[in-house]
Amino acid sequence: MPTVEVGSLAVDDFLLDVREGDEWEAGHAQGALHIPMSEFVARYGELTEAAPQDGRVNVICRSGGRSAQVTQYLVQQGIDAVNVEGGMHTWEAMGRPVVNDKGEPGFVL
């Protein structure tokens, strides 16, 4: 499973958040694309439209389990995708910004 550490991600790296709606609303990385894992197959086209053509898709969830499954699926589709190790818990613990839907400080649910 290809993985990346939170500390290796640049501010402008493409990030796909596959957590559910309530988790996203509580707090997420600003600029991330949100497609819940439960809706991922049906909304796959949104990812292919938004993802950089020659760039990597960094997939994140709360702790790394759901994002690992989505990463595996994307790799099977021929997409350069990696699982963000430790997920949003690690993101928050490393002091990376977490915002809610209003752009205010959020938290990881």
Summary of the structure (lengths in Angstrom):
residues: 109
radius of gyration: 12.6
end to end distance: 25.0
largest distance: 36.5
contacts: 323
relative contact order: 0.26
helix: 35%
strand: 17%
